[in-house]
């Protein structure tokens, strides 16, 4: 996985460099937001939550409070920067400007964003009625979902089930491993795609044909393919199982008040640590629903394998090595 690559040889120097990268990007965000029209205090707070893909805001309407196209235009690149691995930022700051275009996760991000944006635009066009409005609101919400930031400029309650499903898919995929974004991570989506393509080619070509599988600059051996694909598949399957469990519980809690697509959107947002909402999550929500979403958020942030290991220790206790 991409996070296994360190910026520096030692952990201490890696942490120190990560802080410097974080400080540089946050400072850039503060300046960008201020020039776009935010007051200094607003720019400082929103720059920190944009680059950290946290999505917290000092307004009660998220970014819809401003209703400012230039502010939205400034926020989109900051959300994207937050979902890019810190290793890529380090290489770019060191002068390797091609690092972004060569990184597997960054290329996948661009392709996935383009495909989902075209699909979401087609789904939402009849709702907004004009190209500019549809592109403005669709692109912001989609980038917010894919980067797992959670800033929102419009309510999605009126969106079609298809539109909600597209954004839901983006929240499940998430940002890059080695960034602050949530979701299953881009690298796992890339591995799953490459493995499917590799398997199909192997079935259609002669048995003696040599079919290679490349991940970034690495040409993988058969043993590596099995190991990497198994790990990625396990995470994706477990992630979807916990998502399904959350959808079942929350659907039972809200009843017929919300459609299944809205419930899935809400749970995917929670487990992906995003924060976009269809209106289900609120102060008056039942305790069962709140506890379920808390568990989804907790699992999504800590990741599933560590959580399962914790539960195993709590149930069986520590076993001697």
Secondary structure by P-SEA (a helix, b strand, c coil): ccccccccccaaaaaaaaaaaaaaaaaaaaaaaaaacccaaaaaaaaaaaaaccccccccccccccccaaaaaaaaaaaaaaaccaaaaaaaaacccccccccaaaaaaaaaaaaaaaaaaaacccccccaaaaaaaaaaaaaaaaacccccccccccccaaaaaaaaaaaaaccccccccccccaaaaaaaaaaaaaaaaaaaccccbbbbbbcccccccaaaaaaaaaaaaaaaaaaaaaaaaaaaaaaaaacccccaaaaaaaaaaaaaccccccccccccccaaaaaaaaaaaaaaaaccaaaaaaaaaaacccccc
